[in-house]
Amino acid sequence: MRTYLLTTVAALSVLYSFPASAGEEAASFSDALTGGKTTISFRYRAESVEQTGFADNALASTVRTKLKYETGIFKGFSAVIEFDNVTQIGNDNYNSTVNGVTNRPVVADPEITAVNQAYIAYTGIKNTTLLAGRTALNMNNQRFIGTVGWRQNDQTWDMAAIISKPVETLTLTGGYVWNVNRIFGDDHPFGDLDTNTFIVDAKYTGLGFGNVTAYGLFIDLNDAPVFGLSSQTIGARFDGKHKVRGGNMTAIYEAEFATQSDYKDSPLNYSAQYYHLAAGLSANGLTGKLGYEVLGSDNGVASFQTPLATLHKFNGWADKFLTTPAGGLEDFYGSLSYKVGGDSLMKGLKFDAVYHDFSADSGGDYGREIDLQVSKKIGKHYYAGLKFADYNASGFSTDIQKIWFTVGAGF
């Protein structure tokens, strides 16, 4: 399969090196099929994990290759096909979740060769896109629907969707998902989730000082071991920024509330709320922010869950809260980031630091975490990054330290 993938990469790179302009209608079906756009990307990552309770550390060394082809447009129709491959370099000194190495910590990057995306889109209706197939869809800030782009294999959706802009400032999205392709791949017992999930989302951007989004997520999972994650969530979000002090400084802010309850085959009977408030200031490449996020609990019996989210983006890079504890989660956090400006070789170098104080919504203390990162885009095609997470447990789970080194390229 790897040989086949590499052959396909080479063939498509030669055949389709001169893509058609974006949005340009092809003169014929053949022109649309052969006159599209090919992209290819590579990402190498080394990830080290030291975790209390394991005598041996984990060290994962993997390379991800993505090959994507987008056809041209003919009579409003176009298509996308994308392959991805994750290959392990060296020994499997980590628990990939499917390799049987259970005496070391988890690094959820198993070896995979898969069709990452394969969908047809129709744009023949004014200001409207219809699509069906397998797609890598991110919704809003990815708190509820996300592709988990940090991991080597994406989380994608087998779905049908409609995205419409009846006016310039309003975007309406509706979707039906029948299968979730998770990051673990087909060799994992829950690498695929059979589901009947409905997504509705409306985003209004006409206020000038911020955006308002209302959404509903109705997750009906059909596999008995995950019935408890079936839920219905209804919420609203506001986010924006505003120039202050003569335009030299920018205020950034966001507020979100959602309510969740059991749905369809869930054996649970609960209701829980979600809150998120954050504000900060940005000037001269430096940004500081404070935030408070709560995933509520229903008396310690069940809690607010976000099983389809890009979870690594929230509640610490150490990934200790991928599933919300029954007692819920309160996360008080602060972050600082600085991006170098000017015209030197350091331009674009970015430094990030985040501190989290975790506790239960119903219960006691959980622990604290420090996250650090330095990253840089190098020219048009390359990037590199070094990242660190240190979770200090205090009443929940165990201490863990993670280090990542990443280099990548895209063409």
Backbone torsions as a table, in degrees:
resi	resn	phi	psi	omega
1	MET	NA	-38.2	178.6
2	ARG	-64.3	-41.2	178.7
3	THR	-61.5	-42.5	179.0
4	TYR	-61.7	-42.1	-179.1
5	LEU	-64.6	-43.8	-179.0
6	LEU	-65.4	-37.7	176.8
7	THR	-63.6	-42.1	178.6
8	THR	-62.6	-42.2	178.2
9	VAL	-57.9	-48.6	-177.7
10	ALA	-63.9	-44.1	-178.1
11	ALA	-63.3	-47.6	-178.1
12	LEU	-67.3	-34.7	179.4
13	SER	-63.8	-35.1	178.9
14	VAL	-76.3	-46.1	-174.4
15	LEU	-67.7	-35.2	-169.2
16	TYR	-122.5	49.1	-178.8
17	SER	-85.9	-4.8	-179.3
18	PHE	-127.0	80.0	-175.4
19	PRO	-69.6	155.4	175.1
20	ALA	-73.7	159.9	177.7
21	SER	-64.7	145.4	-178.7
22	ALA	-61.5	131.5	176.1
23	GLY	82.3	-2.9	-177.7
24	GLU	-80.0	130.1	178.3
25	GLU	-75.1	127.6	177.2
26	ALA	-76.1	152.1	-178.0
27	ALA	-74.3	-25.3	-178.6
28	SER	-148.8	166.9	177.3
29	PHE	-60.8	-40.1	-180.0
30	SER	-63.1	-42.2	178.6
31	ASP	-63.6	-39.4	178.9
32	ALA	-64.7	-38.6	-176.9
33	LEU	-70.6	-38.3	-173.9
34	THR	-102.6	-9.2	-175.8
35	GLY	-107.5	30.8	-178.0
36	GLY	-88.3	-153.9	-174.3
37	LYS	-127.3	131.9	177.3
38	THR	-110.6	133.9	172.9
39	THR	-129.0	148.6	178.0
40	ILE	-139.2	140.9	179.9
41	SER	-140.6	154.6	179.0
42	PHE	-132.9	143.0	175.3
43	ARG	-143.2	117.4	173.9
44	TYR	-98.0	138.6	176.9
45	ARG	-141.0	135.7	167.9
46	ALA	-112.1	126.4	-179.0
47	GLU	-126.9	125.4	179.1
48	SER	-113.6	136.2	-179.2
49	VAL	-132.0	125.1	172.4
50	GLU	-115.7	119.6	-172.6
51	GLN	-134.7	132.6	176.2
52	THR	-59.2	134.7	-178.6
53	GLY	104.0	-11.1	177.0
54	PHE	-118.1	127.6	178.6
55	ALA	-70.6	-30.8	-178.3
56	ASP	-110.9	140.6	175.7
57	ASN	-78.2	164.4	173.7
58	ALA	-101.3	142.8	172.4
59	LEU	-141.3	111.8	-179.7
60	ALA	-110.5	131.6	176.9
61	SER	-126.1	110.4	-172.7
62	THR	-136.5	154.3	174.2
63	VAL	-124.0	129.8	174.9
64	ARG	-107.9	132.8	174.9
65	THR	-119.7	131.1	176.3
66	LYS	-122.5	133.0	174.8
67	LEU	-124.8	123.7	-175.3
68	LYS	-128.7	135.3	174.7
69	TYR	-127.1	126.6	176.4
70	GLU	-113.1	122.6	178.4
71	THR	-71.9	167.9	168.4
72	GLY	-73.7	-178.8	-177.6
73	ILE	-104.3	130.1	176.6
74	PHE	-133.3	118.8	-177.8
75	LYS	51.3	37.5	176.3
76	GLY	89.4	-10.2	-176.4
77	PHE	-99.3	143.3	172.8
78	SER	-149.3	169.2	-178.4
79	ALA	-144.6	156.9	177.7
80	VAL	-132.4	135.5	171.8
81	ILE	-131.7	132.5	-179.2
82	GLU	-139.6	129.1	174.6
83	PHE	-105.2	148.1	168.5
84	ASP	-136.6	151.6	-179.4
85	ASN	-138.9	130.9	174.4
86	VAL	-116.4	120.5	-176.9
87	THR	-119.3	133.8	177.3
88	GLN	-81.6	135.9	176.2
89	ILE	-107.1	119.2	-180.0
90	GLY	86.0	-156.1	-175.3
91	ASN	-77.7	154.3	177.8
92	ASP	-89.6	73.4	-179.6
93	ASN	-90.1	45.9	179.5
94	TYR	-161.4	158.4	176.9
95	ASN	-90.4	104.1	-178.8
96	SER	-80.3	-1.1	-174.6
97	THR	85.3	-10.0	179.0
98	VAL	-133.8	-3.8	-175.1
99	ASN	-95.2	-0.4	175.9
100	GLY	79.5	4.7	179.1
101	VAL	-86.7	84.8	-173.8
102	THR	-93.9	-2.2	-179.7
103	ASN	-92.4	7.4	176.4
104	ARG	-130.5	159.5	-179.7
105	PRO	-62.7	162.4	-178.0
106	VAL	-80.7	134.2	162.5
107	VAL	-127.9	107.7	-167.4
108	ALA	-81.7	59.7	177.0
109	ASP	-129.8	72.1	179.2
110	PRO	-71.9	159.5	174.1
111	GLU	-68.2	130.5	-173.9
112	ILE	-147.5	141.9	162.6
113	THR	-128.8	122.3	-171.3
114	ALA	-154.0	162.4	167.2
115	VAL	-83.3	109.9	-175.6
116	ASN	-79.8	-41.7	176.8
117	GLN	-139.2	145.7	174.7
118	ALA	-163.3	97.4	-177.2
119	TYR	-145.2	160.1	175.6
120	ILE	-112.2	136.9	178.6
121	ALA	-121.5	149.3	176.5
122	TYR	-129.0	123.0	-178.0
123	THR	-120.0	22.9	-177.1
124	GLY	-77.2	-8.6	175.6
125	ILE	-98.1	132.3	-174.4
126	LYS	-55.2	129.0	175.9
127	ASN	58.6	27.2	-176.1
128	THR	-139.6	139.0	174.0
129	THR	-122.4	129.4	172.1
130	LEU	-109.6	137.4	177.0
131	LEU	-143.5	153.4	177.8
132	ALA	-150.1	136.8	179.3
133	GLY	134.7	-153.1	179.5
134	ARG	-98.8	122.6	-174.5
135	THR	-139.7	153.3	177.2
136	ALA	-99.0	86.8	-174.4
137	LEU	-101.9	128.4	171.0
138	ASN	-111.5	134.1	179.3
139	MET	-109.7	125.9	175.5
140	ASN	53.5	-126.0	-178.7
141	ASN	-91.8	12.2	176.9
142	GLN	71.9	16.2	-179.6
143	ARG	-69.5	-24.6	-179.5
144	PHE	-121.0	-31.6	178.6
145	ILE	-132.8	116.3	-178.3
146	GLY	-155.5	159.4	-175.5
147	THR	-91.9	1.1	-179.9
148	VAL	54.1	47.2	-173.9
149	GLY	-59.7	-15.9	177.8
150	TRP	-65.9	-38.2	-179.4
151	ARG	-76.3	162.8	-174.3
152	GLN	-69.7	-33.6	176.9
153	ASN	-106.1	134.8	-178.8
154	ASP	-75.5	156.7	164.1
155	GLN	-93.8	123.0	-177.0
156	THR	-127.4	171.8	-171.9
157	TRP	-127.1	131.2	166.7
158	ASP	-88.9	112.1	-166.2
159	MET	-157.8	167.0	167.4
160	ALA	-122.5	140.6	-174.9
161	ALA	-148.0	157.2	171.6
162	ILE	-130.2	130.3	178.3
163	ILE	-124.6	120.0	-173.3
164	SER	-132.3	144.3	175.2
165	LYS	-122.6	84.7	-179.0
166	PRO	-61.5	-30.0	170.1
167	VAL	-136.2	164.3	-173.4
168	GLU	-59.3	-30.8	-173.1
169	THR	-97.4	5.3	-176.9
170	LEU	-130.7	125.7	176.4
171	THR	-119.4	124.9	179.5
172	LEU	-112.6	131.5	-179.8
173	THR	-129.8	133.1	173.9
174	GLY	-135.3	138.1	-177.6
175	GLY	-148.8	153.5	173.8
176	TYR	-125.7	123.3	-178.2
177	VAL	-110.0	127.1	178.2
178	TRP	-108.7	-10.6	175.9
179	ASN	-154.8	137.5	174.9
180	VAL	-107.4	121.2	177.9
181	ASN	-95.9	102.1	-171.6
182	ARG	-83.7	171.0	-173.2
183	ILE	-68.0	-15.6	-172.8
184	PHE	-81.3	-17.6	178.8
185	GLY	84.6	173.9	-173.1
186	ASP	-69.9	-19.0	-179.6
187	ASP	-76.6	-13.1	178.5
188	HIS	-87.7	140.0	-178.7
189	PRO	-59.5	-24.2	176.5
190	PHE	-122.0	36.3	175.1
191	GLY	-71.4	-23.7	173.6
192	ASP	-126.1	138.9	175.9
193	LEU	-117.8	115.9	174.6
194	ASP	-74.2	129.0	-170.9
195	THR	-151.0	161.2	165.8
196	ASN	-125.3	88.7	-174.2
197	THR	-114.9	133.9	178.7
198	PHE	-115.1	137.3	179.3
199	ILE	-121.9	130.0	171.2
200	VAL	-131.3	138.6	-174.2
201	ASP	-153.4	135.4	176.5
202	ALA	-133.5	123.0	-177.7
203	LYS	-122.3	127.3	-179.7
204	TYR	-114.8	126.6	-174.5
205	THR	-116.8	16.5	-172.3
206	GLY	-90.4	7.7	-177.0
207	LEU	-81.3	-21.8	-178.8
208	GLY	89.9	-45.9	-177.9
209	PHE	-101.8	4.0	179.5
210	GLY	173.6	173.0	-179.5
211	ASN	-117.5	142.7	177.5
212	VAL	-116.3	129.5	-180.0
213	THR	-128.5	133.3	172.4
214	ALA	-118.3	140.1	-174.4
215	TYR	-148.3	159.8	172.5
216	GLY	-140.3	138.1	179.9
217	LEU	-133.6	119.7	-174.8
218	PHE	-121.3	98.6	-173.1
219	ILE	-100.0	117.4	175.9
220	ASP	-120.0	101.4	-178.5
221	LEU	-92.2	137.8	-170.2
222	ASN	-104.6	3.4	177.7
223	ASP	-100.8	125.0	-170.8
224	ALA	-52.1	-41.3	-177.8
225	PRO	-64.5	-18.1	-178.9
226	VAL	-116.5	18.2	176.5
227	PHE	-53.8	-35.3	-176.1
228	GLY	-65.3	-13.6	177.6
229	LEU	-93.3	0.4	173.8
230	SER	-70.5	127.2	-174.8
231	SER	-157.5	161.1	171.9
232	GLN	-120.0	131.0	-175.7
233	THR	-128.2	130.8	176.9
234	ILE	-128.4	130.3	-175.7
235	GLY	-155.9	177.3	178.0
236	ALA	-143.8	147.8	-176.1
237	ARG	-137.3	142.2	172.7
238	PHE	-129.7	130.8	177.2
239	ASP	-145.8	149.4	-179.3
240	GLY	-176.4	-175.7	176.4
241	LYS	-151.3	157.6	-175.5
242	HIS	-151.1	132.4	178.6
243	LYS	-70.4	136.2	177.6
244	VAL	-132.1	164.5	176.3
245	ARG	53.5	54.7	175.6
246	GLY	71.7	15.9	176.6
247	GLY	91.0	-3.1	179.4
248	ASN	-78.1	-22.3	-177.2
249	MET	-127.3	145.8	179.8
250	THR	-121.0	129.7	172.9
251	ALA	-88.9	135.2	176.9
252	ILE	-121.9	144.7	-174.5
253	TYR	-157.9	154.2	175.1
254	GLU	-156.9	149.7	177.5
255	ALA	-146.9	138.2	-177.7
256	GLU	-148.0	144.0	175.4
257	PHE	-140.8	139.3	176.0
258	ALA	-147.6	153.8	175.3
259	THR	-123.7	142.4	-174.9
260	GLN	-134.2	145.2	175.4
261	SER	-146.3	170.1	179.2
262	ASP	-64.3	156.9	-172.9
263	TYR	-150.1	142.0	174.4
264	LYS	50.7	-116.1	-171.7
265	ASP	-82.5	5.3	179.8
266	SER	-60.6	132.0	177.2
267	PRO	-80.4	-4.5	-176.6
268	LEU	-87.8	161.7	174.4
269	ASN	-135.2	96.0	-172.4
270	TYR	-151.3	165.1	172.1
271	SER	-144.3	130.5	-178.0
272	ALA	-143.5	155.6	-176.6
273	GLN	-117.1	158.6	177.4
274	TYR	-125.8	134.1	176.3
275	TYR	-132.1	144.1	172.4
276	HIS	-149.5	122.3	175.8
277	LEU	-126.3	133.9	178.8
278	ALA	-150.8	147.0	178.0
279	ALA	-153.0	152.5	179.9
280	GLY	-166.6	-179.8	179.2
281	LEU	-132.7	146.2	-179.9
282	SER	-135.8	133.2	177.9
283	ALA	-160.5	137.4	174.3
284	ASN	53.6	39.6	177.5
285	GLY	84.6	-6.7	-179.7
286	LEU	-105.2	130.1	179.7
287	THR	-129.0	129.3	174.6
288	GLY	-122.2	142.2	-176.6
289	LYS	-147.1	144.5	170.9
290	LEU	-119.9	142.5	-178.7
291	GLY	-147.3	158.2	178.1
292	TYR	-139.8	118.4	-177.8
293	GLU	-124.7	134.6	-179.2
294	VAL	-128.5	123.8	167.6
295	LEU	-106.3	104.5	-166.4
296	GLY	-72.6	166.7	178.8
297	SER	-123.5	147.0	173.2
298	ASP	-97.5	83.4	177.2
299	ASN	57.1	32.1	176.7
300	GLY	76.3	3.6	-178.6
301	VAL	-89.3	-44.0	179.7
302	ALA	-148.7	159.0	-174.2
303	SER	-136.8	168.3	179.3
304	PHE	-68.5	124.9	-176.7
305	GLN	-119.3	149.2	176.7
306	THR	-132.0	69.1	-170.5
307	PRO	-70.4	-16.0	-177.6
308	LEU	-106.0	12.0	-175.6
309	ALA	-83.3	168.0	163.8
310	THR	-84.2	84.5	-167.4
311	LEU	-69.9	-28.5	-179.1
312	HIS	-61.9	-22.5	-178.1
313	LYS	-74.4	-17.3	-172.4
314	PHE	-124.7	150.0	171.6
315	ASN	59.8	38.1	171.1
316	GLY	95.6	137.8	-178.8
317	TRP	-74.8	-12.1	177.8
318	ALA	-73.2	-10.7	175.0
319	ASP	62.0	40.0	178.4
320	LYS	-82.9	-12.7	-174.9
321	PHE	-124.1	42.1	176.8
322	LEU	-64.7	-30.0	169.3
323	THR	-116.2	128.7	-179.2
324	THR	-68.3	127.6	176.3
325	PRO	-58.1	156.9	-178.6
326	ALA	-57.9	-29.8	178.5
327	GLY	-80.4	5.4	-178.9
328	GLY	78.0	-174.7	-176.5
329	LEU	-148.2	130.3	169.5
330	GLU	-114.2	127.9	-177.6
331	ASP	-125.6	105.5	173.2
332	PHE	-97.7	122.0	-172.6
333	TYR	-137.8	157.0	174.2
334	GLY	-137.7	145.1	-178.1
335	SER	-138.7	149.9	173.0
336	LEU	-131.6	136.5	174.0
337	SER	-139.9	147.9	179.6
338	TYR	-139.5	129.4	177.9
339	LYS	-116.9	124.2	-176.5
340	VAL	-70.9	130.3	176.9
341	GLY	-102.4	-155.9	178.7
342	GLY	81.0	-160.5	-175.7
343	ASP	-122.0	12.7	-179.0
344	SER	-79.9	176.1	177.0
345	LEU	-65.7	-18.5	179.1
346	MET	-80.6	-8.6	-177.3
347	LYS	-54.6	131.5	179.4
348	GLY	91.1	-10.1	177.4
349	LEU	-67.2	128.8	-172.3
350	LYS	-122.4	134.0	177.9
351	PHE	-116.6	134.7	179.3
352	ASP	-131.3	139.7	173.8
353	ALA	-139.5	133.0	-178.5
354	VAL	-135.0	137.5	175.4
355	TYR	-120.9	131.7	178.4
356	HIS	-119.9	137.9	170.1
357	ASP	-118.4	112.0	-173.8
358	PHE	-103.3	140.1	171.8
359	SER	-150.4	171.0	180.0
360	ALA	-83.6	149.7	171.0
361	ASP	-73.6	-32.9	176.7
362	SER	-131.0	90.7	-176.4
363	GLY	146.0	-143.4	-172.8
364	GLY	-117.3	-149.1	-175.0
365	ASP	-76.8	149.1	175.3
366	TYR	-111.6	-43.2	-177.3
367	GLY	149.6	-174.5	-178.7
368	ARG	-133.4	157.9	-179.3
369	GLU	-144.9	141.5	172.6
370	ILE	-117.5	130.1	178.7
371	ASP	-122.4	133.7	-179.5
372	LEU	-133.1	145.3	179.8
373	GLN	-153.7	142.4	168.7
374	VAL	-129.6	133.3	-175.1
375	SER	-148.1	159.0	179.1
376	LYS	-157.6	136.8	168.4
377	LYS	-88.0	131.1	-174.2
378	ILE	-112.3	104.3	-176.7
379	GLY	66.6	-154.7	-175.9
380	LYS	-84.2	-25.8	-166.6
381	HIS	-116.6	-12.5	-169.2
382	TYR	-123.0	158.0	176.1
383	TYR	-155.6	160.5	179.0
384	ALA	-150.9	155.5	179.9
385	GLY	-159.6	151.1	174.1
386	LEU	-128.0	131.0	-169.5
387	LYS	-138.8	146.2	-175.6
388	PHE	-142.1	138.9	175.1
389	ALA	-135.9	135.6	-179.2
390	ASP	-134.9	107.1	178.1
391	TYR	-101.5	123.9	179.6
392	ASN	-107.4	106.3	-173.9
393	ALA	-71.5	144.8	175.0
394	SER	-150.1	75.6	179.3
395	GLY	104.4	-8.0	178.1
396	PHE	-143.1	127.4	175.4
397	SER	59.7	-150.4	-173.9
398	THR	-134.0	161.7	177.1
399	ASP	-61.7	146.2	178.3
400	ILE	-154.0	142.4	173.2
401	GLN	-127.8	135.8	179.1
402	LYS	-131.0	141.5	175.3
403	ILE	-130.8	134.3	177.3
404	TRP	-125.4	139.7	169.1
405	PHE	-124.1	126.8	-174.3
406	THR	-131.8	136.2	167.9
407	VAL	-134.0	144.7	-177.2
408	GLY	-151.0	166.7	178.0
409	ALA	-150.2	146.2	177.6
410	GLY	-140.5	137.1	-177.3
411	PHE	-134.9	NA	NA
